């Protein structure tokens, strides 16, 4: 019987040392558990057939540590009584103080209970305090140290987060046959134990595996990963999301604005709980990724319009304060002047809205501010006052009265001395020539140049031609077709007054307008 029992202990120990296929988990992933345990003992000795239960017990302190992978390590120390009756029903007792280390294999994944197997090794101090009547066939020692091998099974049952009931039972094989002060060469003394104890949790569910600021229990309640500091991968640790920013640690973009929570806090300084931090009508993600506007500034370009209004209502450029480049900010166009911020010339008078307001003081919403007969743009071109209707009737410009092949002296055209450069004083008479050709496209002319007789004849011929060409070029620059104008230089050959006086020479230095068709 003793042999079978001790063989079972050895077999159980071997089983515990073999790899296990059990899916295991620790209750609440405790860091450290410390407790006390009281065991009733059933000695197995040479007196097995004659002994009875009589005062065998073991009080024990133990502490357990997590090892990971479903394993725990236990350190224990105890004090007990190893007692019974000998063959003559005489009482014996030994004082035992075991110290051991045990390795525990968890057998279930549960937060409420945990069945386990254990095996270990240690040493035991023993001292015989009461001897029996039977005389030992071999020499025995009344005190000393011996090795001990415990193995067995148990249950951890959670009573609360910090308190666990532990029930266990097992066999303890000693490496001495002196515990009952009787030795005859058969297998050494052993004892069976059945115990009940209480474990007090230190750390336990309050541990923070991933160092994210949340305990494992809190992470279990929230549904976050206790082994991943940033469950949703948004760049914020779960603890910061829960305690500091009040964001959702399971959702990378709590407010659904297109920016993840980490970017909102660390990069853009926006509010991860508000889709539109600055309240401009655009969500933060669109401002950053689509419009490139400032999600912290309701009016990115400072034009007086909110970014959202620019995009949704006015279709203006929220990065350009003057979308149509008319010299007026979009906000002033919309709020103050009621002009079109997308059209630089709201009233179509060929003047930009900014010019009308800032330069001409005209109404950018009225094509003809003074309600005359000419719009503002044409008044500016004509040199009239767009704010005075009395000058809206255009003046009748003078023309030259022409007949075919009858030359007209363009009296008043003056050139710089010995040059073909026309002086500004010639403008009025040249305008008469222009008006004639502009209003009568059927007229063709020959511009003829003349000089006095001062100087060389050949030089005067060339000078008269260059001067005629200068007049032709002036008219062409005004818009008259060059096909309608020819030029001739006569030099001093056709005087209209004697060259003997200064007055006569002045008359001979002339430009004539000859209608040819």
RAGIRA-V129248 format. One record per helix or strand of 3 or more residues. SS is the DSSP state (A for helix, B for strand). FROM is the first residue (numbers start at 0). TO is the last residue. Records with the same first field share a line. If there is no record, write none. Layout:
BEGIN
SS=FROM-TO ; FROM-TO
END
This chain:
BEGIN
A=1-16 ; 26-28 ; 203-205 ; 215-221 ; 237-244 ; 260-267 ; 283-290 ; 306-313 ; 329-336 ; 352-359 ; 375-381 ; 388-390 ; 423-438 ; 456-477 ; 481-483 ; 501-507
B=31-43 ; 56-67 ; 70-84 ; 90-105 ; 112-129 ; 142-157 ; 162-173 ; 189-201 ; 405-408 ; 444-449 ; 484-490 ; 510-514
END
